[in-house]
Amino acid sequence: MNATSSRGSHPDDGQLFGPDAVARLRVAFEEVTWLLGRGYPATTAIRTVGDHHQLAARQRLAVQRAACSEAQRASRAARRAPASSLRGAEVNIDGFNLIITLEVALSGGLLVRGPEGALRDLAGLRGSYAPIAETDAAVDLLGDALALAGAARARVLLDAAVSSSGKLRARLLERLGGAPFSIEATLVPDPDRLLAGARGVVSSDSVVLDRCAGWINLAGEIVAARVPAAHVVDLALP
C-alpha cells in the first residue's frame, strides 16, 4: 500500500474492528493499561496481551497507539483544554499529526480514541507523506476550527525529515493565508522537542501529550462536529 492510498479504509477492518472484535479489544486494552501502570514496558505489555488474546497485527497496532497508564491518562486529562480556550491566543500545532488524522477521517480510514480522548490513526506513514485528494479539505477544516475558536495565531510545526513537508507547508500557507488569524508554518528537525513545555498544543502524539503544559483535542472536536460519519473506535471501556 503506497503513501497516497494508505489513509483510507483497510480491507480487513470490518472483521478486525467489528462489534465482537471491539469488545475483545477493550478487554485487551484494559489489561495493557494495568500492565503499563505497574511499570511494564509497552512492547512487553502489547506482546503479552496480544498473544493471550491472539490479536492480529493491526489490532495490536491500534492498542499500542492508544494505550497509556492510568497515571498518564489522568495527567493528560488535567492539562486538556477546549478549543474555545484559544480565543485571542496562539496555538502550537503538530502539523503532520493533525493533518494526517483529518485526512484519515475524511478518507474513511480507521481512527482509535484513547482514554484521554485523543484520536490516533493507523496510517503508518512515519517518515513518508504525500498529499492526497482530502488534504485541502483537511487544511480547510483546520482553518475553520481555528477561526471559530477565535485563535489569534497558528504556529504549525512540520518535521523537515518527512517527505513532501515543503508541499504541505505551501498548502497550509496558501489556503490559510486569508484566515482571520496569522499563520506560520515551519519545517523543523524535531517538532516534539519544540512542543515540550508549550501551551495551546494540538497533537495526539503520546510523547507530546506527556510533556506539554497544556493541549487541545482539536482533531477530536473537528471530527465530531464536521466528520460525524468517520470510523472511530473507542478502545477504552465505557
MOSUL-V22842 format. One record per helix or strand of 3 or more residues. SS is the DSSP state (2 for helix, 1 for strand). FROM is the first residue (numbers start at 0). LEN is the number of residues. If there is no record, write none. Layout:
SS|FROM|LEN + SS|FROM|LEN
This chain:
2|12|4 + 2|18|18 + 2|41|12 + 2|56|10 + 2|69|9 + 2|82|4 + 1|89|5 + 2|94|13 + 1|109|4 + 1|118|3 + 2|134|15 + 1|152|7 + 2|164|12 + 1|181|7 + 2|190|5 + 2|205|6 + 2|217|9 + 1|230|4
